Amino acid sequence: MEKQIHSILDQVDGLLPLILGYASQFFLALIVLFVGWKLVNAVTRAMGRMMEASHIEPTLRGFLLSVVGLFLKALLLISVASMVGIATTSFVAVLGAAGLAVGMALQGSLANFAGGVLILLFRPFKVGDSIAAGGSSGTVTSIEMFRTVLLDANNEIIYIPNGTLSNNIVINSSESDRLAGSVSLLIDYQDDLDKARALLLGLTENDTQVLKNPAPSVSFLPKPANIQVTLGFWCAPGDVSGLVAKYSEASIKVLQKNGYRLGVTARAAA
């Protein structure tokens, strides 16, 4: 019995250094985890202040801070796990393989996400701008991470993937301080062109919405059976559609009133 007790005590004496060593590693790992967690939070807060000072879009700012925070905390957890003797090589490999599989499965969504990041970083347009892209046009109501939402002239909501916007031509009508508008009609070859020019320019003469420089103009283009007469003008971006509608009607009325034989309206465009 005495020999058994001595044997047990010898085993305990042999395990005690191992237990103390593991306890010290575990305690050190806890300290590293606590300090590292606080440090990661401090780093992300500092990055947030820098991004805010750089006027980075709030949506992008929040997302980037979340990604950076999760990445740093994942590295911290892996480091702490290795400190207490947990093998992390296979764990990292599994995470890498899973990340690759998810990336391949979501490559379309990732392309839209990357497009959203580029749009928010380089700001080719912003909320409230009037844009045209991919056969659609309207006013930007929101820019999300995966899509941009437009409201068109018919009050319809259009969702455009950000990948499409970042890789195709985008026309931003709100970037310029002025835009051109035009209204075209068809008149007869026998009609007085000089009088038509005077009548159409007279419509814009006292209109404060029409810019005086560049000045409004009237041009003529021969067609097989008629002459196309076009009233062109410049105005603020937000006034184009209203002025085109206004002058489309006014042009018809003033020319018909003066005896012009109008053909089918050729064009009314901004």
matplotlib code that plots the C-alpha trace (Angstrom):
import matplotlib.pyplot as plt

x = [0.0, 2.8, 4.5, 1.4, 1.1, 4.7, 4.1, 1.1, 3.0, 5.9, 3.4, 1.9, 5.3, 6.1, 2.8, 3.0, 5.6, 3.6, 0.4, 2.1, 3.6, 0.3, -1.4, 1.1, 0.7, -3.1, -2.9, -0.5, -2.9, -5.8, -3.7, -2.8, -6.4, -7.6, -5.0, -5.2, -9.0, -8.8, -6.0, -8.1, -11.0, -8.7, -7.3, -10.7, -11.9, -8.9, -9.5, -13.1, -12.0, -9.5, -12.2, -14.7, -12.1, -11.5, -15.3, -15.6, -19.2, -20.8, -22.0, -18.5, -16.9, -19.0, -18.5, -14.7, -14.3, -16.4, -14.2, -10.9, -12.2, -13.2, -10.0, -7.8, -9.8, -9.6, -5.8, -5.8, -7.8, -5.6, -2.5, -4.0, -5.0, -1.4, -0.1, -2.1, -0.9, -3.8, -2.7, -3.9, -2.4, -5.3, -7.8, -6.3, -6.3, -9.9, -10.8, -8.9, -10.6, -14.0, -13.3, -12.3, -15.4, -17.7, -15.9, -16.4, -20.1, -20.7, -18.5, -21.4, -22.3, -18.6, -18.3, -21.3, -19.8, -16.5, -18.4, -20.2, -16.9, -15.5, -18.6, -18.5, -14.8, -14.5, -18.1, -18.9, -22.4, -24.1, -27.7, -29.8, -27.9, -29.6, -27.8, -28.2, -26.5, -27.2, -30.3, -31.9, -32.1, -33.4, -32.5, -30.3, -32.2, -29.7, -26.3, -26.1, -23.2, -24.6, -26.9, -27.9, -31.6, -33.0, -36.3, -37.3, -39.6, -42.5, -42.0, -40.8, -38.0, -35.0, -32.4, -29.0, -26.2, -23.1, -21.0, -22.8, -22.4, -18.7, -17.8, -20.0, -20.5, -22.5, -23.8, -24.2, -26.4, -26.0, -22.2, -22.4, -23.8, -25.7, -27.3, -28.5, -32.2, -33.8, -37.1, -37.5, -40.4, -41.0, -42.0, -42.7, -40.1, -42.3, -42.4, -40.4, -37.3, -36.3, -39.7, -39.7, -36.3, -37.6, -40.8, -39.0, -36.3, -39.1, -40.4, -37.1, -36.5, -37.9, -37.5, -35.3, -34.7, -33.0, -29.3, -28.3, -24.7, -24.6, -27.6, -30.6, -30.3, -32.4, -31.1, -32.5, -31.9, -33.3, -35.3, -36.7, -40.2, -39.8, -37.3, -36.5, -36.3, -34.7, -34.8, -31.8, -31.2, -29.1, -30.4, -29.7, -29.8, -33.0, -34.9, -34.3, -37.3, -39.7, -38.5, -38.5, -42.1, -43.0, -41.3, -42.6, -46.2, -45.3, -43.4, -46.4, -48.8, -46.8, -45.9, -49.5, -50.8, -48.6, -49.7, -46.9, -47.7, -46.2, -45.2, -44.7, -42.7, -39.1, -37.6, -37.9, -34.9, -32.6]
y = [0.0, 2.3, 1.6, 2.5, 5.8, 6.6, 5.7, 8.0, 10.8, 10.3, 10.5, 13.7, 15.2, 14.4, 16.0, 19.0, 20.9, 20.0, 21.3, 24.5, 25.0, 24.5, 26.8, 29.5, 29.2, 29.3, 32.4, 34.1, 33.2, 34.8, 38.0, 38.1, 37.5, 40.3, 42.8, 41.9, 42.2, 45.7, 46.6, 45.4, 47.5, 50.5, 50.0, 49.8, 52.9, 54.8, 53.6, 54.7, 58.2, 58.4, 57.2, 59.7, 62.5, 61.3, 61.5, 57.9, 56.8, 55.6, 52.3, 51.4, 52.7, 50.4, 47.4, 47.8, 48.3, 45.1, 43.1, 44.4, 43.8, 40.2, 39.5, 40.8, 39.0, 35.8, 36.1, 36.8, 33.7, 31.5, 32.9, 32.4, 28.8, 28.0, 29.4, 26.8, 24.0, 23.7, 22.7, 25.5, 24.4, 22.1, 24.7, 27.4, 25.0, 24.2, 27.9, 28.6, 25.8, 26.9, 30.5, 29.4, 27.3, 30.1, 32.6, 30.4, 29.9, 33.6, 35.0, 36.9, 38.5, 39.2, 41.0, 43.1, 43.7, 44.8, 47.1, 48.6, 49.2, 50.9, 53.1, 54.2, 54.8, 56.7, 58.2, 58.4, 59.3, 59.8, 59.7, 62.3, 62.2, 61.5, 58.7, 56.4, 53.0, 49.6, 50.8, 52.2, 55.8, 57.5, 59.3, 57.4, 56.8, 54.6, 52.9, 49.5, 47.1, 44.8, 47.0, 50.6, 51.7, 54.2, 55.9, 56.5, 59.1, 56.7, 56.4, 52.8, 51.4, 50.0, 47.8, 47.7, 45.3, 47.3, 45.0, 46.2, 49.8, 49.5, 47.8, 49.7, 53.3, 55.4, 58.8, 61.2, 64.1, 65.8, 66.2, 69.1, 72.5, 72.7, 70.3, 70.6, 70.1, 70.0, 69.7, 68.7, 69.1, 68.5, 71.4, 71.6, 72.6, 75.5, 77.0, 80.1, 78.9, 82.4, 83.0, 79.5, 80.3, 83.6, 82.0, 79.2, 81.5, 83.8, 81.1, 81.1, 84.8, 85.7, 82.2, 82.6, 78.8, 78.9, 80.0, 82.9, 81.6, 79.3, 81.0, 79.0, 78.0, 76.7, 74.4, 72.8, 69.3, 68.3, 65.1, 63.3, 64.8, 67.5, 69.7, 68.9, 72.0, 71.7, 74.1, 73.7, 75.3, 74.9, 74.9, 73.5, 69.7, 69.6, 71.7, 69.7, 67.4, 70.1, 72.5, 69.8, 69.0, 72.7, 73.6, 70.4, 71.7, 75.4, 74.8, 72.9, 75.6, 78.6, 77.0, 75.8, 79.2, 80.8, 78.4, 75.9, 72.4, 70.1, 66.5, 63.8, 65.0, 63.8, 64.2, 65.7, 64.9, 66.0]
z = [0.0, 0.9, -2.4, -4.3, -2.5, -3.3, -6.9, -7.1, -5.5, -7.9, -10.8, -9.4, -8.9, -12.5, -13.8, -11.6, -13.8, -16.9, -15.3, -14.1, -17.5, -19.3, -16.7, -17.3, -21.1, -20.7, -18.5, -20.9, -23.8, -21.9, -21.3, -25.0, -26.0, -23.7, -24.7, -28.4, -28.4, -26.9, -29.4, -32.4, -31.3, -30.9, -34.3, -36.0, -34.1, -35.3, -38.9, -38.6, -37.6, -40.5, -43.0, -41.6, -42.0, -45.6, -46.3, -47.2, -47.8, -44.4, -46.0, -47.3, -44.1, -41.9, -44.1, -44.4, -40.6, -40.0, -42.5, -41.0, -37.4, -38.2, -40.0, -37.2, -34.5, -36.5, -36.6, -32.9, -32.1, -34.2, -32.5, -29.1, -30.0, -31.1, -27.8, -25.8, -28.0, -30.4, -33.9, -36.3, -39.6, -40.6, -39.3, -41.5, -44.5, -44.0, -43.7, -46.9, -48.8, -47.5, -48.5, -52.0, -52.4, -51.2, -53.5, -56.6, -55.7, -55.1, -57.9, -59.4, -56.0, -55.3, -58.6, -57.6, -54.2, -55.8, -58.1, -55.1, -53.3, -56.5, -56.8, -53.2, -53.4, -56.7, -56.6, -60.3, -59.1, -55.8, -54.4, -56.2, -59.5, -62.7, -64.6, -67.6, -67.8, -69.3, -71.1, -68.0, -66.7, -63.6, -60.4, -57.9, -54.7, -52.9, -53.5, -51.7, -51.5, -54.3, -56.3, -57.1, -57.0, -59.6, -59.8, -63.5, -65.1, -64.8, -61.0, -61.5, -59.3, -61.2, -59.5, -61.3, -60.2, -59.2, -61.3, -64.4, -63.4, -62.6, -65.9, -68.3, -69.5, -67.1, -68.2, -65.2, -66.2, -62.8, -63.0, -65.5, -64.6, -68.0, -70.4, -74.0, -74.9, -78.3, -80.0, -83.7, -86.1, -89.8, -92.1, -95.8, -98.4, -99.4, -95.8, -94.9, -93.0, -91.7, -90.3, -88.6, -87.0, -85.7, -84.3, -82.5, -81.1, -79.9, -77.6, -75.6, -75.7, -72.2, -70.6, -67.6, -67.5, -70.9, -70.8, -72.9, -73.3, -75.3, -76.9, -78.3, -81.9, -84.8, -87.4, -90.6, -92.0, -95.5, -95.6, -98.6, -98.2, -95.5, -93.7, -90.1, -88.0, -84.6, -81.7, -79.5, -76.1, -72.9, -69.4, -65.9, -65.7, -63.7, -66.2, -69.4, -69.4, -68.4, -71.1, -73.8, -73.0, -72.9, -76.3, -78.0, -77.5, -78.0, -81.2, -82.8, -81.8, -83.0, -86.3, -87.0, -86.0, -88.7, -91.4, -91.4, -92.7, -90.1, -90.6, -88.0, -85.0, -85.6, -82.2, -78.8, -76.7, -73.9]

ax = plt.figure().add_subplot(projection="3d")
ax.plot(x, y, z, "-o")
ax.set_aspect("equal")
plt.show()
